[in-house]
Each structure stands twice: as structure tokens, then as C-alpha cells.
Amino acid sequence: MSKRTLWWVLLAAATTIALALFPPVHVASQGGTNTQVLQDNDHVTVGGFPVAPLLIPEENIQPTGARALGKERAAARGWVGEEWVCLDNLFTKESEWEPGRINPVSGATGIPQALPGTRIYPDLATMERVVRTVGGRQKHYLKNPNALAEIEWGLDYIVARPDYNSPCDAWRLFNERSPHWY
């Protein structure tokens, strides 16, 4: 058996063990701009060997949609090119573009991590929350977040701040502060 074949066999075994220990909520693969849902009986092969499909829990598929929505909303404000890259970096660092994400320590909420979270969700205290374990880490979320409201609030916040009015200004200051914030 070649080293390459052995590598694929070990990868398939490790994936199978991970599936047994951590059953998926949702099985999917991402390709281009489309998300294709694989059914339980679909078979995936790598190098001719059967392997378990790449597991992307349903809640982790959302950031792709939120990021695309964020890019569209930023472009509507003229924030393209470098400004988009800065905004993408900022919101990726804040929440990984995960709608409804809550910082369990500070209470910062949503894609832009509004503090307090009631800036985006005035009824935050009554909203249902969930805790998910992703990649060995517990992440806190609102159960039914509104990605568009979160993104729009974040963009408005950047414009309203007196010390910056563009994503690149916000990103620069974020990196200059410790702990990071904007």
C-alpha cells in the first residue's frame, strides 16, 4: 500500500470515528456559491476509497449566506474592494459572520457584536437562546436571529462613529486596541 493510499484510508477511518462520536445535525458539502445537501445514503469517495462526507452542521452553513448578504449591503454603500475586505475581516473576527452569535462574557450580540445586544434586538431578554458545541468549543446563539438587521446595524454603527466612518478605519482601530473592539 502506498503512502498516499494509506493517508486516505487513515483519513476515512478518522472521519468514520468522528461521525460515530459526534453525529451530524446536517450533512452538506459546499461547492461554489451553491450548497448541496447530501442525503444519509449518498456515498462519497476520495482517491477511489469510500469516506464519510464532509460534515458542515446546518448552523455553519449560514455564515456563507450572511457574508454574501453583507457584501451586497456593503456594496450598496459603496464599500467594495479594500473596504469590503476590511469589513469582511472585521465581522469574521467578531462573529465569524454567524447570525445571532452571543459573546457569553460581554453579552455582545450578532454578526457585528453589538454591545449591548439590545441595540439590535430590543426584546433580547425574552429571546430564546441555544448553546452549540462546534469544533470542541461552546458557542452561544439566539435561536431565531435576523442576519439582515444585524448587518444593517453594524454598517450604520461604522458610519455613525465619530472616529471612523469606513470599514477600513474600523478595522485599523480594531487591531490597534487590546482587547480588540471597534
Secondary structure, DSSP 8 states (H G I E B T S, - for coil): --HHHHHHHHHHHHHHHHHHHS--S--EEEETTEEEE--TT--EEETTEEE------HHHHHHHHHHHHHHHHHHHTT--THHHHHHHHHHHHHHTT-TTEE-TTT--BTTTTBSSGGGT-TTGGGS-EEEEEETTEEEEEESS--HHHHHHHHHHHHHH-TT--SHHHHHHHHHHSSS---
